[in-house]
Amino acid sequence: MTYSVKRDSVPPVLIQWTEEIDFIVNAVDMALHKFALHAVITSGMEGSHRRASKHFKSEAVDFRIVWPAAQRDAVLKAIMDMLKPRARYILETDHLHVETV
């Protein structure tokens, strides 16, 4: 498994490594490896999230992923295929939010 955590985050990225978080991180990582891509975890339990966010229950992680525009749909499909039925993604403006269902 190859992933990294955002180093310059203030406050630092905080992740309570649960079975669900392990599943999410590994699923995204394995999907990206099919395309020789890499993710950076940008948020766990810290940060600005809505009050009922799954981030605060260790059920969500945000990723920064850079992919070629031509691969976007294929990459997202591969991620979705790895996550379902236990989790889902939401493509935000500047990151990929992944949470349990």
C-alpha positions in Angstrom: 0.0 0.0 0.0 1.3 3.4 -0.9 -0.4 6.6 0.3 0.7 9.7 2.0 -0.7 12.1 4.5 -0.7 15.9 3.9 2.3 17.2 5.8 1.6 20.9 6.0 -1.9 20.7 7.4 -2.7 23.0 10.4 -4.0 21.4 12.5 -2.3 18.1 11.5 -4.4 15.4 9.8 -5.9 13.3 12.5 -7.1 9.8 11.7 -8.4 7.2 14.1 -7.4 4.1 12.2 -10.6 2.0 12.5 -11.6 -1.1 10.4 -13.7 1.2 8.2 -11.0 3.8 7.6 -8.6 0.9 6.8 -11.1 -0.4 4.3 -11.6 3.1 2.7 -7.9 3.9 2.4 -7.0 0.5 1.0 -9.8 0.4 -1.5 -8.9 3.8 -2.9 -5.2 2.9 -2.9 -5.8 -0.4 -4.8 -8.1 1.3 -7.3 -5.5 4.1 -8.0 -2.7 1.6 -8.4 -4.5 0.2 -11.5 -3.7 3.6 -13.1 -0.3 4.2 -11.5 -1.8 7.0 -9.5 -1.2 8.1 -5.9 -3.5 9.7 -3.3 -2.7 12.1 -0.5 -5.0 12.0 2.6 -5.9 15.6 3.3 -8.4 15.2 6.1 -9.6 12.8 8.7 -11.3 13.8 12.0 -9.9 17.4 12.0 -10.8 20.3 9.8 -14.0 22.2 8.9 -16.8 19.8 8.3 -20.6 20.0 8.9 -21.7 19.2 12.4 -23.0 15.7 11.5 -20.1 14.8 9.3 -18.9 11.2 9.3 -15.3 12.6 9.7 -15.9 13.1 13.4 -17.0 9.4 13.8 -13.9 8.1 12.0 -16.1 7.1 9.1 -14.8 9.4 6.4 -11.5 10.5 4.8 -10.7 13.1 2.2 -8.1 12.5 -0.6 -6.3 14.7 -3.0 -5.9 12.8 -6.3 -4.4 14.2 -9.5 -5.5 12.2 -12.6 -5.3 12.9 -16.3 -8.6 14.4 -17.5 -8.9 11.5 -20.0 -8.8 9.0 -17.1 -11.2 10.7 -14.8 -14.3 8.6 -15.4 -12.3 5.3 -15.4 -10.5 6.2 -12.2 -13.8 7.1 -10.4 -15.4 3.9 -11.6 -12.5 1.8 -10.3 -12.8 3.6 -7.0 -16.5 3.1 -6.8 -16.2 -0.6 -7.7 -13.6 -1.1 -4.9 -15.8 0.8 -2.3 -19.3 -0.7 -2.9 -21.3 -1.7 -1.0 -19.5 -0.5 2.2 -18.6 3.0 1.2 -19.2 5.7 -1.4 -17.4 8.8 -2.7 -18.5 12.4 -3.2 -16.4 14.3 -5.7 -15.9 17.7 -4.2 -14.4 20.8 -5.9 -10.9 20.2 -4.6 -10.9 16.7 -3.1 -12.5 13.3 -3.1 -14.6 12.7 0.1 -15.0 9.0 0.9 -17.4 7.8 3.6 -19.1 4.6 4.9 -22.7 4.0 4.0 
